[in-house]
Amino acid sequence: MNIELPADAVQFVEGLVAAGQYKSANEVVADGVRLLMSRQQLRAEIQKGIDQLDAGQGIDGDVVFAELRERAKKLLETAG
């Protein structure tokens, strides 16, 4: 696959390689693609949560925080 990047993107990639953060331009681009994939996955997970909330499948925030406080309290009791 051959890709063309705008001049400012090329300079950015070359700068990362020159600074020793990456071994090659291919590594920079591959890392960028991985970040985009992660962002897409996060968006999908967020949308899934929104859909669940819209369907009334959410958990009341007060209940969640009460459970977290109880867990933290138990952990502190066993640690100290």
C-alpha positions as CSV (number, residue, x, y, z in Angstrom):
1,M,0.0,0.0,0.0
2,N,1.3,3.4,-0.9
3,I,-0.1,6.5,0.7
4,E,0.4,10.2,0.3
5,L,0.5,12.5,3.3
6,P,0.2,16.2,3.4
7,A,3.5,18.0,3.8
8,D,2.9,18.9,7.5
9,A,2.1,15.2,8.3
10,V,5.3,14.1,6.5
11,Q,7.3,16.6,8.5
12,F,5.7,15.4,11.7
13,V,6.4,11.7,10.9
14,E,10.0,12.5,9.9
15,G,10.4,14.5,13.1
16,L,9.3,11.5,15.2
17,V,11.7,9.2,13.4
18,A,14.6,11.7,13.7
19,A,13.9,12.1,17.4
20,G,14.3,8.4,17.8
21,Q,10.7,7.8,19.0
22,Y,10.2,5.4,16.1
23,K,12.5,3.4,13.9
24,S,10.7,4.2,10.7
25,A,7.9,6.1,9.0
26,N,6.1,2.8,8.7
27,E,6.1,2.4,12.5
28,V,4.7,5.8,13.0
29,V,1.9,5.2,10.5
30,A,1.1,1.8,12.0
31,D,0.9,3.3,15.5
32,G,-1.4,6.0,14.1
33,V,-3.7,3.4,12.6
34,R,-3.7,1.4,15.9
35,L,-4.8,4.6,17.7
36,L,-7.6,5.2,15.2
37,M,-8.7,1.6,15.6
38,S,-8.8,2.1,19.4
39,R,-10.7,5.3,19.0
40,Q,-13.3,3.5,16.8
41,Q,-13.6,0.7,19.4
42,L,-14.1,3.3,22.1
43,R,-16.8,5.0,20.1
44,A,-18.6,1.7,19.6
45,E,-18.5,0.9,23.3
46,I,-19.7,4.4,24.2
47,Q,-22.6,4.0,21.7
48,K,-23.4,0.6,23.2
49,G,-23.7,2.2,26.6
50,I,-25.8,5.0,25.3
51,D,-28.1,2.5,23.6
52,Q,-28.4,0.6,26.9
53,L,-29.2,3.7,28.8
54,D,-31.8,4.7,26.2
55,A,-33.4,1.2,26.7
56,G,-33.6,1.7,30.4
57,Q,-30.8,-0.7,31.2
58,G,-28.7,1.7,33.2
59,I,-27.7,1.5,36.9
60,D,-28.5,4.4,39.2
61,G,-25.3,6.3,39.9
62,D,-26.0,6.5,43.6
63,V,-26.2,2.7,43.7
64,V,-22.9,2.3,41.9
65,F,-21.0,4.8,44.1
66,A,-22.5,3.2,47.3
67,E,-21.2,-0.2,46.1
68,L,-17.8,1.3,45.3
69,R,-17.6,3.0,48.7
70,E,-18.5,-0.3,50.4
71,R,-15.8,-2.2,48.5
72,A,-13.2,0.5,49.4
73,K,-14.2,0.4,53.0
74,K,-13.7,-3.4,53.1
75,L,-10.3,-3.1,51.4
76,L,-9.2,-0.5,53.9
77,E,-10.3,-2.7,56.8
78,T,-8.5,-5.8,55.5
79,A,-5.3,-3.8,54.7
80,G,-5.0,-2.0,58.0
